[in-house]
Amino acid sequence: MTDGTPVSRRFLPLVIMLVLGTIWGGTPSISKFIATHGVPPLGSVFWQSGGAAVVLLAIAYLRGGRVPLTRRSLVYFSVVGFIGYALPSANMILVTGAIPAGLMAVVLTLNPVFTYLWILALRIERLNMRRAGGIALGLAGALVLVLPRGTLPDPAALPWLLGAFATPVLYSFGNAWAEKYRPTGIDSFALAGAMVGAASIGMGVASLATGTFHPIWQEASAVNFVIAGYAGLSVVIFFLFFELIRLAGALAVAQVAYIMTLMGLGWGALL
């Protein structure tokens, strides 16, 4: 110890980043599997977020945690859950039906870029030219990877690639909002459970309104087991997400995108 903080605790954010990036990196491949098996994106996200919400809220309850139901907290859960998670997740399932999962993983490297822009817009911190220069360099590198025609299996898929950029834009907005407006006195299990619960409610209403609800109980198929497994992974992902926000802030969560890209390319090649 050099500053009174145990070594294990000082390295905890890095460990969380590595674990989170490894698990989260598999989601583009999972999304592609779901998309290519004909499950509507809204219906899929309803089940994966709803299943995760039940488990997370049950853990929070057993730990004595509470979920505040004030107007401010409900807005927080709705914004982070629906805009910052449900919509980008549904969009990722939609676009990975037309583009490779590995390419989607590369697009996610833009998460730090957009997160930093949202951090500045929400006045979480002031502009730091060195940090901004590094992020701009990252953006340039990502564009070099995704713009050449050779990265697409079919030039007709270009509109789907452009649509894929909505996912990191929305994810990054959720990152920044999750840090700035995090309610006090509530642990990460309760926060994660309430957030994905709000996402599930929003996706449930949207899927019913658009006629894309997915009756998961009708068939014990491989894709439905994958959706259930995705819900289980989401329990771990969003608990770690809020723990990393608490320990290191939104930009640290955004850096997970680089690990996600490496692992996403690996998962895509493997699966």
C-alpha positions as CSV (number, residue, x, y, z in Angstrom):
1,M,0.0,0.0,0.0
2,T,1.2,3.5,-0.8
3,D,-1.8,5.7,-0.3
4,G,-3.7,3.8,2.4
5,T,-5.7,1.8,-0.1
6,P,-5.3,-2.0,-0.3
7,V,-3.6,-3.1,-3.5
8,S,-6.4,-5.5,-4.2
9,R,-8.9,-2.6,-4.1
10,R,-6.8,-0.3,-6.3
11,F,-6.8,-2.9,-9.0
12,L,-10.4,-3.9,-8.6
13,P,-11.7,-1.5,-11.3
14,L,-9.2,-3.0,-13.8
15,V,-10.3,-6.6,-12.9
16,I,-13.9,-5.5,-13.4
17,M,-13.1,-4.0,-16.7
18,L,-11.5,-7.2,-17.9
19,V,-14.3,-9.4,-16.8
20,L,-17.0,-7.1,-18.1
21,G,-15.3,-6.7,-21.4
22,T,-14.8,-10.4,-21.8
23,I,-18.5,-11.2,-21.1
24,W,-19.9,-8.2,-22.9
25,G,-17.7,-8.9,-25.9
26,G,-19.9,-12.0,-26.6
27,T,-23.1,-10.0,-27.0
28,P,-22.7,-9.1,-30.7
29,S,-22.4,-12.8,-31.5
30,I,-25.4,-13.6,-29.3
31,S,-27.3,-10.8,-30.9
32,K,-26.5,-12.1,-34.4
33,F,-27.6,-15.6,-33.4
34,I,-30.9,-14.3,-32.1
35,A,-31.4,-12.1,-35.2
36,T,-30.7,-14.9,-37.7
37,H,-33.3,-17.1,-35.9
38,G,-36.1,-14.7,-36.6
39,V,-36.7,-13.4,-33.1
40,P,-37.9,-9.7,-33.1
41,P,-35.4,-7.4,-31.4
42,L,-38.0,-5.8,-29.1
43,G,-39.4,-9.2,-28.0
44,S,-35.9,-10.5,-27.3
45,V,-34.8,-7.6,-25.2
46,F,-38.0,-7.8,-23.2
47,W,-37.2,-11.3,-22.1
48,Q,-33.4,-10.9,-21.5
49,S,-33.9,-7.7,-19.5
50,G,-37.0,-9.0,-17.6
51,G,-35.2,-12.2,-16.6
52,A,-32.2,-10.3,-15.4
53,A,-34.5,-7.8,-13.5
54,V,-36.1,-10.6,-11.5
55,V,-32.8,-12.1,-10.4
56,L,-31.2,-8.8,-9.6
57,L,-34.1,-7.5,-7.6
58,A,-34.4,-10.8,-5.7
59,I,-30.7,-10.6,-4.7
60,A,-31.2,-6.9,-3.7
61,Y,-34.2,-7.9,-1.6
62,L,-32.3,-10.7,0.2
63,R,-29.4,-8.3,0.9
64,G,-31.8,-5.8,2.4
65,G,-31.5,-3.4,-0.5
66,R,-34.2,-1.0,-1.4
67,V,-35.3,0.6,-4.7
68,P,-36.4,4.3,-4.2
69,L,-39.6,5.2,-6.1
70,T,-39.2,8.9,-6.2
71,R,-39.8,10.8,-9.4
72,R,-36.1,11.5,-9.8
73,S,-35.1,7.8,-9.4
74,L,-37.9,6.6,-11.7
75,V,-36.6,9.0,-14.4
76,Y,-33.1,7.7,-13.8
77,F,-34.1,4.1,-14.2
78,S,-36.2,4.9,-17.3
79,V,-33.4,6.9,-19.0
80,V,-30.6,4.5,-18.3
81,G,-32.7,1.4,-18.8
82,F,-34.7,2.3,-21.9
83,I,-32.5,4.8,-23.7
84,G,-29.1,3.6,-22.5
85,Y,-29.7,-0.2,-22.7
86,A,-33.0,-1.4,-24.2
87,L,-32.9,0.7,-27.4
88,P,-29.2,0.1,-28.3
89,S,-29.5,-3.6,-27.5
90,A,-32.6,-3.9,-29.8
91,N,-30.7,-2.0,-32.5
92,M,-27.7,-4.3,-32.2
93,I,-29.9,-7.4,-32.7
94,L,-31.5,-5.7,-35.7
95,V,-28.3,-4.7,-37.5
96,T,-26.3,-7.8,-36.7
97,G,-28.8,-9.7,-38.9
98,A,-27.2,-7.9,-41.8
99,I,-23.5,-7.2,-40.8
100,P,-20.9,-9.5,-39.2
101,A,-20.8,-9.7,-35.4
102,G,-17.1,-8.9,-35.5
103,L,-17.8,-5.6,-37.4
104,M,-20.4,-4.7,-34.8
105,A,-17.8,-5.3,-32.1
106,V,-15.5,-2.8,-34.0
107,V,-18.3,-0.2,-34.1
108,L,-18.6,-0.5,-30.3
109,T,-15.1,1.0,-30.0
110,L,-16.7,4.3,-30.6
111,N,-18.3,4.1,-27.2
112,P,-15.5,6.0,-25.4
113,V,-15.6,8.8,-28.0
114,F,-19.3,9.3,-27.6
115,T,-19.2,8.8,-23.8
116,Y,-16.6,11.6,-23.5
117,L,-18.8,13.9,-25.6
118,W,-21.8,13.2,-23.4
119,I,-19.6,13.7,-20.3
120,L,-18.8,17.2,-21.6
121,A,-22.4,17.9,-22.6
122,L,-23.7,16.9,-19.2
123,R,-20.9,18.9,-17.5
124,I,-19.6,15.9,-15.6
125,E,-16.0,17.2,-16.2
126,R,-14.3,20.0,-18.2
127,L,-12.5,19.6,-21.5
128,N,-9.1,18.0,-21.2
129,M,-7.2,18.5,-24.5
130,R,-4.9,15.5,-24.0
131,R,-7.8,13.2,-23.3
132,A,-9.8,14.6,-26.1
133,G,-6.8,14.2,-28.5
134,G,-6.5,10.5,-27.5
135,I,-10.2,9.9,-28.0
136,A,-10.1,11.6,-31.4
137,L,-7.2,9.4,-32.4
138,G,-9.3,6.4,-31.3
139,L,-12.1,7.6,-33.5
140,A,-9.8,8.0,-36.5
141,G,-8.6,4.4,-36.0
142,A,-12.1,3.0,-35.7
143,L,-13.2,4.8,-38.9
144,V,-10.2,3.4,-40.8
145,L,-11.4,-0.1,-39.8
146,V,-15.1,0.3,-40.7
147,L,-15.1,2.6,-43.7
148,P,-13.2,0.6,-46.3
149,R,-15.6,-1.4,-48.6
150,G,-13.6,-4.6,-47.8
151,T,-15.0,-4.7,-44.3
152,L,-18.5,-5.4,-45.5
153,P,-19.6,-8.7,-47.0
154,D,-22.0,-6.8,-49.3
155,P,-21.9,-3.1,-50.2
156,A,-25.7,-3.1,-49.9
157,A,-25.2,-3.6,-46.1
158,L,-23.8,-0.1,-45.8
159,P,-27.1,1.4,-44.4
160,W,-27.1,-1.3,-41.7
161,L,-23.5,-0.4,-40.8
162,L,-24.5,3.2,-40.5
163,G,-27.5,2.2,-38.4
164,A,-25.1,0.3,-36.1
165,F,-23.6,3.5,-34.9
166,A,-26.8,4.3,-33.0
167,T,-25.8,1.6,-30.5
168,P,-22.6,3.2,-29.1
169,V,-24.3,6.6,-29.2
170,L,-27.1,5.4,-27.0
171,Y,-24.9,3.2,-24.8
172,S,-22.6,6.1,-24.1
173,F,-25.5,8.4,-23.2
174,G,-26.6,5.8,-20.7
175,N,-23.0,5.6,-19.3
176,A,-22.8,9.4,-18.7
177,W,-26.3,9.7,-17.3
178,A,-25.7,6.7,-15.0
179,E,-22.8,8.5,-13.4
180,K,-24.1,12.0,-13.2
181,Y,-27.6,11.2,-11.8
182,R,-26.9,8.0,-9.8
183,P,-29.3,7.9,-6.7
184,T,-27.6,7.8,-3.3
185,G,-28.1,5.1,-0.8
186,I,-28.9,2.3,-3.2
187,D,-26.5,-0.6,-4.0
188,S,-25.5,-1.9,-7.4
189,F,-27.8,-4.9,-7.3
190,A,-30.9,-2.8,-6.7
191,L,-29.8,-0.2,-9.3
192,A,-29.1,-2.8,-11.9
193,G,-32.4,-4.6,-11.2
194,A,-34.5,-1.4,-11.4
195,M,-32.7,-0.3,-14.5
196,V,-33.2,-3.5,-16.5
197,G,-36.8,-3.7,-15.1
198,A,-37.5,-0.4,-16.6
199,A,-36.0,-1.6,-19.9
200,S,-38.2,-4.7,-19.8
201,I,-41.4,-2.7,-19.2
202,G,-40.5,-0.3,-22.1
203,M,-39.7,-3.2,-24.4
204,G,-42.8,-5.1,-23.4
205,V,-45.1,-2.2,-24.2
206,A,-43.2,-1.5,-27.5
207,S,-43.3,-5.1,-28.6
208,L,-47.0,-5.4,-27.9
209,A,-47.7,-2.1,-29.7
210,T,-45.8,-3.2,-32.8
211,G,-47.0,-6.8,-32.9
212,T,-43.4,-8.1,-32.3
213,F,-43.9,-9.7,-28.9
214,H,-42.0,-13.0,-28.7
215,P,-44.0,-15.8,-26.8
216,I,-40.9,-17.6,-25.5
217,W,-42.9,-20.3,-23.7
218,Q,-44.3,-21.8,-26.9
219,E,-41.2,-23.7,-28.0
220,A,-38.1,-25.1,-26.2
221,S,-35.8,-24.1,-29.1
222,A,-32.1,-23.3,-29.1
223,V,-32.7,-19.6,-29.6
224,N,-35.0,-19.4,-26.6
225,F,-32.4,-21.0,-24.5
226,V,-29.9,-18.5,-25.8
227,I,-32.2,-15.6,-24.8
228,A,-32.5,-17.1,-21.3
229,G,-28.7,-17.4,-21.1
230,Y,-28.4,-13.8,-22.3
231,A,-30.6,-12.8,-19.3
232,G,-28.3,-14.7,-17.0
233,L,-25.2,-12.9,-18.5
234,S,-27.1,-9.6,-18.1
235,V,-27.3,-10.1,-14.4
236,V,-23.5,-10.2,-14.2
237,I,-23.0,-7.5,-16.8
238,F,-25.2,-4.8,-15.2
239,F,-24.1,-5.5,-11.6
240,L,-20.5,-5.0,-12.8
241,F,-21.5,-2.0,-14.9
242,F,-22.9,-0.1,-11.8
243,E,-20.0,-1.2,-9.6
244,L,-17.5,0.2,-12.2
245,I,-19.5,3.4,-12.4
246,R,-19.3,3.7,-8.6
247,L,-15.6,2.9,-8.4
248,A,-14.2,4.7,-11.5
249,G,-16.9,6.6,-13.4
250,A,-18.5,6.5,-16.8
251,L,-15.3,6.9,-18.9
252,A,-13.9,3.7,-17.3
253,V,-17.0,1.9,-18.4
254,A,-16.6,3.2,-21.9
255,Q,-13.0,1.9,-22.0
256,V,-14.5,-1.6,-21.7
257,A,-15.4,-1.2,-25.3
258,Y,-11.8,-1.7,-26.4
259,I,-11.8,-5.1,-24.5
260,M,-15.2,-5.8,-25.9
261,T,-13.9,-5.3,-29.4
262,L,-11.0,-7.8,-29.0
263,M,-13.1,-10.3,-27.3
264,G,-16.0,-9.7,-29.7
265,L,-13.8,-10.5,-32.7
266,G,-12.6,-13.6,-30.9
267,W,-16.1,-14.7,-29.9
268,G,-17.3,-14.0,-33.4
269,A,-14.6,-16.2,-35.0
270,L,-15.1,-18.9,-32.4
271,L,-18.9,-19.1,-32.6
